[in-house]
Amino acid sequence: MIAMALDELVQRVLIEDLGDVGDLTSMTTLDEDESGTARIVAREDAVISGTSVVEATCRAVDVRLQVAWMRTDGDRVEPGDVVGEISGSARSIVTAERTALNFLGRLSAVASNTARMVDLVDGTGVRIVDTRKTTPGLRALEKAAVRHGGGVNHRMGLHDAILVKDNHIALAGGIAAVHARLAARCGHMVRVEVEVDSHDQLGELLALDATRIAAGAAPVVHGVLLDNMSPEQVAEGVAMVRAHPAPVVVEVSGGVNHDTVRGLAEAGPDVISIGALTHSAGCIDFGLDL
């Protein structure tokens, strides 16, 4: 996220806390000239993400606050590790505290959840990727957190790639109808992926592109998404795709969790996309110790 957009986001979020008046508690209990230093301390195992938004929060509250980092995005920490320090006006430190830690905790949770999934598929060659199931307004930050955890980003939004889902197929009238429209309307620069729920759908889709290739035309589909399939079904689907005359990326998705991700990875896909990286990440506990 570019600095200007980040600053605008933080300003909007701070309004929830400060309203039109400011921090009543700090203004009442702390003198304006009091200063101090507070340490950001990890309370649990985590992968760090969100240092830039902590800095933006401090900057928005008081441009004179200084932030120094002992750890940075992508680093793994344990309980008790000092992640960073904030120095300056005591009022400003405690005013910025909750918003800064909310961002840091949420984004570090996304990074930590991603890192665990990446660890679970280690050695398989499979990439762990995110989805569009992100917190509204925080997509760029949460997708950066996925990268900090060792994952890879899927498309950023509806604007940068075509992903044909089951509803598109149903509303358009089936695989053949969708394929025909993609062939007629897509430019050569646009990546196309199609979700399939069964091997029958996959076979139909691959056959349509195989016919084009045999006739000397370019294939339409660059990737297939095998949705809600078992490892055995994934392995069969992967075999079908690898026998296709053009390279096609195989993505697996649908209810993937810590217990199932390894088996799905060993079935041979290229990518496993997991909505829970972001939508169910939770929040890592960080403390601000004065």
C-alpha positions, 0 to 999 in steps of 0.5 A: 500500500502506497504511503498516501493511501496508508495515511488516509486509512489510518486517519479514518480508523483513528476517527473511531477512537478520537472522534472530534475531541481526542483522547479524553483520558490522556489529556486529563491524566497526563501533562502535555510535556511528559515524555516516555518510551514504550516497548512493543512486546510479543505475548505469543509465537508469531510472524511479524507484519504491519510495521508500516501501519504502526508507523503511520498510526504514530505519525498520524497521532503525533508526527514527533513520535519515533518508532524503532524496530528490533524485528521487522516484517517476516521475522518470527518472534516468541513470547517476551521478544521486544519487537519495537519501541515508541518514544516521545510524548506520553499522551501521544504514545497511549493515544496511538497504542490501541490502533497501532496494536490492533493493526499489528495483531491482525496483520501478524495473525495473517502472516502467522497463519500463512507461515504455518500453512507454508510449513505444513506443505514444505517439500511439496513445491506447492505454493500457498496463496490467499483469496479475496476473502479479506477485511474490507479496506485492508486487502492490500495490507492483509495480502502483504501479510500473506507475503510476509508469512511466505505465501503468494498473492492470488489476484488482488481484485476482480480487475486484474484476472478472470476467474470463472466460478460455478455461478458464472458457469451456471448463469452463462449456460454451461462450460461450453458457453463460457469457453466460447465467450472467453475465446471471443472476448478475452485479449491475449494479455488477460489470464483466465482460470476456470473453477470446476466441481467435477472431473466431467467439467474438467474433461469438457473444459480441457477438450475444448481447448485441446480442439483449439490447439489442434486447429492452431489456435491459442488455448483460452484457459491458463489455470483450473481450480479444483473445488472441494475435492479430496486428495484422490480426486485432486490427483486424478484431476492433476493427471488429466491436466498434465496430459493436456497439450498446453501448460495449465496451472492447477489450483486447489481450494475449498475448506482447506485447513491444517489437517487437510493441506498436506494431503492435498499438496501431496496430490500434486497441484501447483497452488492451494488457495485458502480463504482462512489465511485472512478471514479466520486469522484472529489477532496476535497478542502484543503488549505495549510496556512503558 
